[in-house]
Each structure stands twice: as structure tokens, then as C-alpha cells.
Amino acid sequence: MRNFLIAGNWKMNCGISATNKLLNGIKEITTSLPDGVDGLVCPPSISLQTAADVLEDIEGMTLGAQNVHFEDNGAYTGEISTQMLNEVGSEYVILGHSERREYFGETDKIVNAKVLKSLEDGLKTVICVGESLKERKADEHKLRVRKQVQAALTGVEDGDATNVVIAYEPIWAIGTGETATPDQAQEMHKMIRSVLEGVFNQESASKIQILYGGSMKPHNAEELLQQPDVDGGLIGGASLKADSFTEIIDIAKQLV
């Protein structure tokens, strides 16, 4: 019922030339994605136009941004607007990533403002939620993630649920070499879906893709994607190499 979504978050990697090289490397391996699998790449803002040009030749692979502001324009040095993203052909935007929350002070209120603005202007939102190691050890992880989901979706209409994606990222597993077990991932994804049922309704919640964002790589992708509520991955390091990114896509294809 739900397609897999294999999304690459490139973070602060790949300028224009590197973006061109990486996407052409992906294109050499695959020019179209299999049925049941959606692809997404999210390069830095400076590389969005380059990525948009190359992605025209990769069927089923779409473009996303890593962040956006909640105002249309103005004196916000260094920011980028939803209108700018629409103009460059970005279909998705990542919001509330743990690094944005930790390093740039983004609060649940700011994330919510960005979600509402992005949905209003037709962007699909990949909303990131997740707990720290301290919160998990204190058995506060479910409460923390529940609050993040509810806060991010405050004021979102039922009709916008089709443009919502949730990415669960156990912060303690990002860039550490650690990965949540498949059972841990499924437990949290199932809980998130129950929260979505409360925010929207059961039918809408059943259609929302929930991605795992804690160091998915080719060696662990299959066991994670086999979980009933894991609908793909928000992938960091493994998305920066054409062979590893496409390998995860191939793994998803086998599970469709």
C-alpha cells in the first residue's frame, strides 16, 4: 500500500561539481526506479539546480531541500524560501533534523511554522523526530518523540496528510556506527503511526511513509525495511556513494 521512499540527505557535502559527478554515477547504474520504490536526493542549496538538471534523466528520483524558512522573503541572511524551492523544482524539504535542532536552536515551534508554510506552498515535508541516548536510557524516548510529532503537525489539516513524511532518527545512532535494532525501529515506527492516527485518522495515518533515519546502510537495510512500519530510509553517509545508495534501492525493490 505504501511505496518505499529511499531518501538521501547529503548534509553539507557535494558542491556543484561533486553533485554532478554523484548523480551521473547513480544514472550510470539506474535510469529509472522500480515500481513501489520512490527515490529522493537532498543536496545543499547551492547544488539544487545542478541536481534538478541531472534528475530529469532518472525516472522516479525526485529533488528535495534540507531546510527552508517560514517567511516568503525578507531580511533573513543565508535563508531560502519555499518559493525559491518551488522555482528550482524541489518537491520535498527536510524539516526539524536533529542537527538543525541541536546546532541551530530550532524548537518545536519553529519546526511547526516551517511545516505549515511548506505544506501551504505545495512542498512535501520530511519531518524528523527522535530521541537522545539520555532520553532512551531514562525511558523517555516514546514521550519525547510523541511530543515532537504532535508539535510539528499542530494546525495541519487532514487534507495535507498526503504530503507528510515522518523520519524517525534515533539521535544516538547518527554517525556513531550504532543502529537501532529492527525491533527497536519497528516499535518506534508503530508508535509514531498511532500518534498520526490521533492527529489525522486511521486511514490517513496508514498512508504516511515513516522512514528510519539512524545510519541505514546496505548491510542493515534489508532487516530494517522488512519491518511492517518502516517505509524507507533517510540516509546520510551511504547516500554519498552511488553504489551504496543504489544498492539500498535494489534491496527495497526485492521487498516490494
Order of alpha helices (4+ residues) and beta strands (2+ residues): beta-alpha-beta-alpha-beta-alpha-beta-alpha-alpha-beta-alpha-alpha-beta-alpha-alpha-beta-alpha-beta-alpha
